[in-house]
Amino acid sequence: MTHDFTRPMPWQQDLWLELTTLVLQQRLSHALLFCGAQGIGKRQFVRAFAAFLACEQRSGYACGQCRSCLQLGSGTQPNVSTLSVNGLRGLALTPGGHSEQGLIHHQPESETRREIPVDSVRKLIDQLTLSAHYGSTRVALIDAAEQLSISSVNALLKTIEEPPAQTHLLLLSERAQSLLATLRSRCQRILMPRPDAATALAWLREQLGFDGSEALDAAHGAPVRALQLAQSDALAQQKVWRQLWQDVGLRRVDPLTAAASVDREQLAVHLDWALGWLSQHLRQAMLARAGAETLDATVQMLDTLLDARRRAATSANAQLLLESLLVQWLRLGARVLDSRAFAA
């Protein structure tokens, strides 16, 4: 089953009603910062909300039939754009979120793609200051706002402080605390809801046609991420990684050999998985009232992983980074894995 990208997820209905009511009452803030964990449906919500804002015949949702909605289906709606490390593009209501055949307003050089470049932001500002092609609303979605460079944030601040009429800026972030305070303070913060397990499992079964509990566990309760795992080989890959870390932690495999077995192209994904895996264990260990030694070792390893994740975003040597990480895990892993609360 495919999701209707003009609609929010079932667990987002209350927030949807709250925000769309503010729109209809003309009381919506012009700059919103949508925050929340990975894989809970933030992007789907914001794309649907952008379509609602631009719709010419909106009621409870975007109508899906007007000129704006039809153009959003192909990424050619000139009044709705999405800004990311990939540049400035026309937003499209497709699973990918943008269309390669849609409007490409600015394409950054490949070497700049670790952050959103200031040139793309300036192009967006130019667009927002022009008159709308039709209708009266312009919408800009800024995906992964924590990737805005300092120059990009500074260029954007004046537009946020003095926005053109009928302009909406929708920022998304999984790490809102890393945004510059000057940017955070000028946006209304929206905390995206996370579904309970029963709601998430029901939605997954509807999408997959079978029970998705294993994928939901692997995704730490994030249903959209669980769907991605279930529809790819990522679930099998995570099992391999989990076994690898257990073998190193229990001194069954040399950490340098283990590091060499991890695909360098998947370094960031691997580190994100490891962070989620250990974070889940820490929660379980705390609930089980594990000993101080276990908790201390787990927190130390999480700190090491967070540092590795930051370094991976730079030009750090992937092989050396993984070797250092797994050597530290060799030292701490036995204390973590010894806990009865540990989720294998």
Rosetta blueprint (number, residue, H / E / L):
1 M L
2 T L
3 H L
4 D L
5 F L
6 T L
7 R L
8 P L
9 M L
10 P H
11 W H
12 Q H
13 Q H
14 D H
15 L H
16 W H
17 L H
18 E H
19 L H
20 T H
21 T H
22 L H
23 V H
24 L H
25 Q L
26 Q L
27 R L
28 L L
29 S L
30 H L
31 A E
32 L E
33 L E
34 F E
35 C E
36 G L
37 A L
38 Q L
39 G L
40 I L
41 G L
42 K H
43 R H
44 Q H
45 F H
46 V H
47 R H
48 A H
49 F H
50 A H
51 A H
52 F H
53 L H
54 A H
55 C L
56 E L
57 Q L
58 R L
59 S L
60 G L
61 Y L
62 A L
63 C L
64 G L
65 Q L
66 C L
67 R H
68 S H
69 C H
70 L H
71 Q H
72 L H
73 G L
74 S L
75 G L
76 T L
77 Q L
78 P L
79 N L
80 V E
81 S E
82 T E
83 L E
84 S E
85 V L
86 N L
87 G E
88 L E
89 R E
90 G E
91 L E
92 A L
93 L L
94 T L
95 P L
96 G L
97 G L
98 H E
99 S L
100 E L
101 Q L
102 G L
103 L L
104 I E
105 H E
106 H E
107 Q L
108 P L
109 E L
110 S H
111 E H
112 T H
113 R L
114 R L
115 E L
116 I E
117 P L
118 V H
119 D H
120 S H
121 V H
122 R H
123 K H
124 L H
125 I H
126 D H
127 Q H
128 L H
129 T H
130 L L
131 S L
132 A L
133 H L
134 Y L
135 G L
136 S L
137 T L
138 R E
139 V E
140 A E
141 L E
142 I E
143 D L
144 A L
145 A H
146 E H
147 Q H
148 L E
149 S L
150 I H
151 S H
152 S H
153 V H
154 N H
155 A H
156 L H
157 L H
158 K H
159 T H
160 I H
161 E H
162 E L
163 P L
164 P L
165 A L
166 Q L
167 T E
168 H E
169 L E
170 L E
171 L E
172 L E
173 S E
174 E L
175 R L
176 A H
177 Q H
178 S H
179 L L
180 L L
181 A H
182 T H
183 L H
184 R H
185 S L
186 R L
187 C L
188 Q E
189 R E
190 I E
191 L E
192 M L
193 P L
194 R L
195 P L
196 D L
197 A H
198 A H
199 T H
200 A H
201 L H
202 A H
203 W H
204 L H
205 R H
206 E H
207 Q H
208 L H
209 G L
210 F L
211 D L
212 G L
213 S H
214 E H
215 A H
216 L H
217 D H
218 A H
219 A L
220 H L
221 G L
222 A L
223 P H
224 V H
225 R H
226 A H
227 L H
228 Q H
229 L H
230 A H
231 Q L
232 S L
233 D L
234 A H
235 L H
236 A H
237 Q H
238 Q H
239 K H
240 V H
241 W H
242 R H
243 Q H
244 L H
245 W H
246 Q H
247 D H
248 V H
249 G H
250 L L
251 R L
252 R L
253 V L
254 D L
255 P H
256 L H
257 T H
258 A H
259 A H
260 A H
261 S L
262 V L
263 D L
264 R H
265 E H
266 Q H
267 L H
268 A H
269 V H
270 H H
271 L H
272 D H
273 W H
274 A H
275 L H
276 G H
277 W H
278 L H
279 S H
280 Q H
281 H H
282 L H
283 R H
284 Q H
285 A H
286 M H
287 L H
288 A L
289 R L
290 A L
291 G L
292 A H
293 E H
294 T H
295 L H
296 D H
297 A H
298 T H
299 V H
300 Q H
301 M H
302 L H
303 D H
304 T H
305 L H
306 L H
307 D H
308 A H
309 R H
310 R H
311 R H
312 A H
313 A L
314 T L
315 S L
316 A L
317 N L
318 A H
319 Q H
320 L H
321 L H
322 L H
323 E H
324 S H
325 L H
326 L H
327 V H
328 Q H
329 W H
330 L H
331 R H
332 L H
333 G H
334 A H
335 R H
336 V H
337 L H
338 D L
339 S L
340 R L
341 A L
342 F L
343 A L
344 A L
